[in-house]
Amino acid sequence: MAWHPYEPLLLVTGQQGVTSWTPDGVHPLAGVPAGAAYRDLAFSPDGRTLWASPSSIGGEDAWEFSDSVDLRTGTVRVGPRWDTGVVEHPGGGLVLTYRSDQAATLGVFASVDEQVAPGAMRALRRALILDVDGYEAPVFSADGRHFAIRGNAYAHTLQVFEFPSLTCVVSELLARPDVGDAEVDAWSRHNIAFGAGPGVLWVATPSGTLVRIDVDADDVTAHEVSPGVGLTALATMAAGELVAATGDGGLLLLAVRDDAVVPDLDAARAAVAGFVAATVELPDGEDPDEDEDFALTDGDREWEQSDLDAVAAAEPSDPTWLQLRAAINAVRDRSR
């Protein structure tokens, strides 16, 4: 599904194409190529363009590209590969999305400038590398200084990164598969939201507890809001209130007793400008190689292609993607 950024419009993709839900009813969306089998949808920040994946006009390499559909004219262009949602930075002009793969998922940043290239995502070279796949769409704080990522396919993990440095400042394993399926299944993957306070992340738990993580102060506080009934989803309203869904079908509106905070969007815009200036755009119309064309970071270390090629060994504590890279390099070296 994809909600329009400012109109009462919901788009849903399925076996019957793309369906438009509005106050006037439910209709097939005009302008979508015949036979399009999209798995993911997102609107451009101005709402004029539909980004859809995989591409319907990319031929045999459809999964390596996406479609960019101009909703006013119906014009369809090939765009860069992405999946699992597109999220705009609060400073504007920059989005973050994923290129998921079981070996490693890339968090790809892209410039969005309606004056330069209307409706286009222009992928940047600096990217984030995440272990395995199965992540939910990232969540930015209101001031854009942090973003949080929930996943992955094999465990319930939580990571928080600073922006624009991309330094990982929180890395937690919320539940492990080897402690029992019941506990793992109880965790929702839609259970995080940033509050109005700078650097404050809220996490909803299966026990009904709401956990407040102050990233800046390195402080954690637990609040019992739904004793005995699990919290299954969490979101932030425009004024900073939290909305939580409960396992018994209820909704809770939670007022956060913090002083009113107005995000510094000038600082957010400056951070975006600095991030974009410190990297380069990847060639338009070409799908970058997963490793070779990106400058990668895992939130701790920086990885250029030469660094990845030189990895000869990895520790059991290293992420799976790095262990795989070391194993591949070892096989390559033995075959020489």
WOLINUR-V874954 format. One record per residue. SS is DSSP state (a for helix, b for strand, c for the rest). PHI is phi in whole degrees, 0 to 359 (NA if undefined). D_FIRST is the distance of its C-alpha to the first C-alpha in Angstrom with 2 decimals. Layout:
ss=SS phi=PHI d_first=D_FIRST
ss=SS phi=PHI d_first=D_FIRST
This chain:
ss=c phi=NA d_first=0.00
ss=b phi=213 d_first=3.80
ss=b phi=271 d_first=6.80
ss=c phi=295 d_first=9.99
ss=c phi=295 d_first=12.68
ss=c phi=214 d_first=15.25
ss=c phi=249 d_first=14.60
ss=c phi=284 d_first=13.36
ss=c phi=221 d_first=10.53
ss=b phi=238 d_first=6.94
ss=b phi=252 d_first=5.59
ss=b phi=230 d_first=4.53
ss=b phi=254 d_first=6.54
ss=b phi=196 d_first=9.42
ss=c phi=294 d_first=13.19
ss=c phi=262 d_first=13.73
ss=b phi=93 d_first=12.09
ss=b phi=252 d_first=9.44
ss=b phi=252 d_first=9.56
ss=b phi=256 d_first=10.04
ss=b phi=251 d_first=10.38
ss=b phi=224 d_first=13.27
ss=c phi=300 d_first=16.43
ss=c phi=272 d_first=18.18
ss=b phi=137 d_first=16.27
ss=b phi=244 d_first=13.82
ss=b phi=216 d_first=14.54
ss=b phi=296 d_first=13.88
ss=c phi=281 d_first=13.02
ss=c phi=287 d_first=16.40
ss=c phi=94 d_first=17.30
ss=c phi=282 d_first=15.13
ss=c phi=304 d_first=17.80
ss=c phi=299 d_first=19.03
ss=c phi=82 d_first=18.24
ss=c phi=297 d_first=15.29
ss=c phi=240 d_first=13.67
ss=c phi=284 d_first=10.72
ss=c phi=255 d_first=9.39
ss=b phi=223 d_first=7.45
ss=b phi=230 d_first=6.30
ss=b phi=201 d_first=7.84
ss=b phi=268 d_first=10.21
ss=c phi=294 d_first=13.86
ss=c phi=304 d_first=15.54
ss=c phi=272 d_first=17.27
ss=c phi=78 d_first=14.30
ss=c phi=270 d_first=16.32
ss=b phi=234 d_first=14.79
ss=b phi=259 d_first=11.58
ss=b phi=263 d_first=11.70
ss=b phi=220 d_first=10.70
ss=b phi=222 d_first=12.16
ss=c phi=281 d_first=14.55
ss=c phi=294 d_first=16.71
ss=c phi=269 d_first=17.69
ss=c phi=237 d_first=21.02
ss=c phi=271 d_first=21.96
ss=a phi=67 d_first=24.17
ss=a phi=296 d_first=25.16
ss=a phi=262 d_first=23.67
ss=a phi=306 d_first=20.11
ss=a phi=287 d_first=18.74
ss=a phi=272 d_first=20.84
ss=b phi=219 d_first=19.10
ss=b phi=226 d_first=15.97
ss=b phi=254 d_first=15.73
ss=b phi=239 d_first=16.07
ss=b phi=254 d_first=15.67
ss=b phi=285 d_first=17.73
ss=c phi=288 d_first=16.22
ss=c phi=274 d_first=19.80
ss=c phi=252 d_first=21.73
ss=c phi=81 d_first=19.47
ss=c phi=293 d_first=21.06
ss=b phi=243 d_first=19.40
ss=b phi=235 d_first=20.69
ss=b phi=281 d_first=20.47
ss=b phi=238 d_first=19.13
ss=b phi=287 d_first=19.57
ss=c phi=291 d_first=18.01
ss=c phi=199 d_first=15.15
ss=b phi=198 d_first=12.42
ss=b phi=65 d_first=10.57
ss=b phi=92 d_first=9.39
ss=b phi=233 d_first=11.76
ss=b phi=241 d_first=13.64
ss=b phi=273 d_first=16.45
ss=c phi=292 d_first=19.86
ss=c phi=302 d_first=21.28
ss=c phi=284 d_first=24.13
ss=c phi=77 d_first=22.03
ss=c phi=81 d_first=22.58
ss=b phi=211 d_first=21.08
ss=b phi=234 d_first=17.76
ss=b phi=233 d_first=17.37
ss=b phi=216 d_first=15.27
ss=b phi=239 d_first=16.31
ss=b phi=238 d_first=18.11
ss=c phi=279 d_first=18.12
ss=c phi=202 d_first=21.24
ss=c phi=299 d_first=23.19
ss=c phi=286 d_first=26.19
ss=b phi=189 d_first=24.63
ss=b phi=257 d_first=21.39
ss=b phi=258 d_first=21.76
ss=b phi=270 d_first=20.27
ss=b phi=257 d_first=20.52
ss=b phi=265 d_first=21.18
ss=b phi=219 d_first=21.00
ss=b phi=283 d_first=22.74
ss=c phi=228 d_first=21.10
ss=c phi=222 d_first=23.82
ss=c phi=294 d_first=23.38
ss=c phi=282 d_first=27.18
ss=c phi=272 d_first=27.73
ss=c phi=214 d_first=24.91
ss=c phi=305 d_first=22.43
ss=c phi=74 d_first=18.83
ss=c phi=255 d_first=19.97
ss=c phi=262 d_first=19.26
ss=b phi=246 d_first=22.74
ss=b phi=298 d_first=22.80
ss=b phi=257 d_first=25.58
ss=b phi=289 d_first=28.09
ss=b phi=285 d_first=27.95
ss=b phi=217 d_first=25.32
ss=b phi=257 d_first=24.76
ss=b phi=247 d_first=25.40
ss=b phi=241 d_first=24.01
ss=b phi=289 d_first=25.40
ss=c phi=48 d_first=23.72
ss=c phi=220 d_first=19.91
ss=c phi=86 d_first=17.12
ss=c phi=264 d_first=16.23
ss=c phi=277 d_first=13.46
ss=c phi=302 d_first=12.49
ss=c phi=295 d_first=15.76
ss=b phi=233 d_first=16.77
ss=b phi=269 d_first=19.40
ss=c phi=289 d_first=22.21
ss=c phi=298 d_first=22.85
ss=c phi=266 d_first=25.77
ss=c phi=76 d_first=24.14
ss=c phi=278 d_first=26.97
ss=b phi=220 d_first=24.98
ss=b phi=218 d_first=21.66
ss=b phi=242 d_first=20.82
ss=b phi=228 d_first=19.22
ss=b phi=250 d_first=18.63
ss=b phi=174 d_first=19.13
ss=c phi=243 d_first=20.41
ss=c phi=291 d_first=20.40
ss=c phi=243 d_first=23.94
ss=b phi=199 d_first=24.40
ss=b phi=266 d_first=22.94
ss=b phi=248 d_first=23.79
ss=b phi=224 d_first=23.45
ss=b phi=230 d_first=24.47
ss=b phi=238 d_first=25.00
ss=b phi=241 d_first=26.04
ss=b phi=279 d_first=27.99
ss=c phi=233 d_first=27.15
ss=c phi=264 d_first=28.67
ss=c phi=289 d_first=30.86
ss=c phi=65 d_first=28.08
ss=c phi=287 d_first=30.56
ss=b phi=279 d_first=29.27
ss=b phi=249 d_first=30.67
ss=b phi=220 d_first=29.13
ss=b phi=217 d_first=28.63
ss=b phi=231 d_first=28.47
ss=b phi=261 d_first=28.12
ss=b phi=281 d_first=26.77
ss=b phi=204 d_first=27.32
ss=b phi=249 d_first=28.89
ss=a phi=299 d_first=28.54
ss=a phi=277 d_first=32.36
ss=a phi=258 d_first=32.83
ss=c phi=123 d_first=31.44
ss=a phi=296 d_first=28.25
ss=a phi=299 d_first=28.17
ss=a phi=292 d_first=28.03
ss=a phi=296 d_first=25.42
ss=a phi=294 d_first=23.09
ss=a phi=289 d_first=23.61
ss=c phi=282 d_first=21.92
ss=c phi=276 d_first=18.33
ss=c phi=269 d_first=16.31
ss=c phi=241 d_first=14.72
ss=c phi=246 d_first=18.23
ss=b phi=233 d_first=19.09
ss=b phi=201 d_first=19.29
ss=b phi=277 d_first=21.84
ss=c phi=274 d_first=24.15
ss=c phi=287 d_first=25.97
ss=c phi=293 d_first=28.95
ss=c phi=296 d_first=29.16
ss=c phi=73 d_first=28.49
ss=b phi=252 d_first=27.56
ss=b phi=248 d_first=24.80
ss=b phi=253 d_first=24.12
ss=b phi=233 d_first=23.39
ss=b phi=269 d_first=22.84
ss=c phi=240 d_first=24.79
ss=c phi=294 d_first=25.29
ss=c phi=274 d_first=28.67
ss=c phi=91 d_first=27.39
ss=b phi=268 d_first=28.60
ss=b phi=253 d_first=26.90
ss=b phi=258 d_first=28.19
ss=b phi=258 d_first=28.82
ss=b phi=250 d_first=29.28
ss=b phi=269 d_first=31.17
ss=c phi=296 d_first=30.68
ss=c phi=294 d_first=33.43
ss=c phi=269 d_first=35.97
ss=c phi=55 d_first=35.09
ss=b phi=232 d_first=35.14
ss=b phi=234 d_first=33.26
ss=b phi=228 d_first=33.51
ss=b phi=255 d_first=32.32
ss=b phi=231 d_first=31.70
ss=b phi=279 d_first=31.79
ss=c phi=243 d_first=29.32
ss=c phi=214 d_first=28.58
ss=c phi=305 d_first=31.57
ss=c phi=82 d_first=31.13
ss=c phi=238 d_first=27.52
ss=c phi=294 d_first=24.84
ss=b phi=265 d_first=22.16
ss=b phi=252 d_first=18.73
ss=b phi=197 d_first=16.51
ss=b phi=213 d_first=17.57
ss=b phi=209 d_first=16.59
ss=b phi=249 d_first=18.84
ss=c phi=275 d_first=19.39
ss=c phi=300 d_first=20.76
ss=c phi=271 d_first=24.33
ss=c phi=103 d_first=24.06
ss=c phi=293 d_first=23.87
ss=b phi=257 d_first=21.95
ss=b phi=241 d_first=19.81
ss=b phi=239 d_first=20.03
ss=b phi=262 d_first=18.90
ss=b phi=248 d_first=21.70
ss=c phi=294 d_first=22.21
ss=c phi=260 d_first=23.92
ss=c phi=91 d_first=21.09
ss=c phi=266 d_first=22.28
ss=b phi=233 d_first=21.04
ss=b phi=243 d_first=23.38
ss=b phi=258 d_first=23.80
ss=b phi=242 d_first=25.92
ss=c phi=277 d_first=28.10
ss=c phi=268 d_first=28.96
ss=c phi=275 d_first=32.66
ss=c phi=250 d_first=32.58
ss=c phi=298 d_first=34.21
ss=c phi=302 d_first=31.98
ss=c phi=238 d_first=30.78
ss=c phi=258 d_first=29.90
ss=c phi=300 d_first=28.18
ss=c phi=275 d_first=30.33
ss=a phi=285 d_first=28.04
ss=a phi=297 d_first=31.06
ss=a phi=295 d_first=31.36
ss=a phi=296 d_first=27.67
ss=a phi=294 d_first=28.08
ss=a phi=295 d_first=31.28
ss=a phi=295 d_first=29.68
ss=a phi=297 d_first=27.09
ss=a phi=300 d_first=30.00
ss=a phi=293 d_first=32.05
ss=a phi=297 d_first=29.41
ss=a phi=294 d_first=28.89
ss=a phi=293 d_first=32.67
ss=c phi=273 d_first=33.38
ss=c phi=227 d_first=31.48
ss=c phi=225 d_first=31.05
ss=b phi=281 d_first=28.42
ss=c phi=278 d_first=28.08
ss=c phi=306 d_first=29.24
ss=c phi=288 d_first=26.95
ss=c phi=84 d_first=26.08
ss=c phi=241 d_first=26.93
ss=c phi=269 d_first=24.88
ss=c phi=295 d_first=26.65
ss=c phi=296 d_first=28.17
ss=c phi=304 d_first=26.47
ss=c phi=250 d_first=29.65
ss=c phi=296 d_first=32.11
ss=c phi=264 d_first=30.46
ss=c phi=250 d_first=29.02
ss=b phi=261 d_first=30.97
ss=b phi=255 d_first=29.47
ss=b phi=220 d_first=29.82
ss=c phi=258 d_first=28.99
ss=c phi=93 d_first=29.67
ss=c phi=234 d_first=33.30
ss=c phi=239 d_first=34.65
ss=b phi=260 d_first=34.22
ss=b phi=227 d_first=34.10
ss=c phi=268 d_first=35.25
ss=a phi=301 d_first=35.62
ss=a phi=297 d_first=39.33
ss=a phi=294 d_first=38.63
ss=a phi=295 d_first=36.34
ss=a phi=293 d_first=38.97
ss=a phi=269 d_first=41.62
ss=c phi=294 d_first=40.03
ss=c phi=251 d_first=42.59
ss=c phi=207 d_first=41.92
ss=c phi=219 d_first=39.41
ss=c phi=271 d_first=39.86
ss=c phi=301 d_first=38.20
ss=c phi=279 d_first=36.64
ss=c phi=289 d_first=34.93
ss=c phi=299 d_first=31.25
ss=a phi=303 d_first=30.68
ss=a phi=298 d_first=29.82
ss=a phi=286 d_first=33.19
ss=a phi=296 d_first=35.07
ss=a phi=296 d_first=33.66
ss=a phi=300 d_first=34.67
ss=a phi=297 d_first=38.15
ss=a phi=295 d_first=38.54
ss=a phi=296 d_first=37.59
ss=a phi=296 d_first=40.03
ss=a phi=296 d_first=42.72
ss=a phi=296 d_first=42.47
ss=a phi=299 d_first=42.60
ss=a phi=293 d_first=45.67
ss=a phi=290 d_first=47.50
ss=a phi=278 d_first=47.06
ss=c phi=283 d_first=48.68
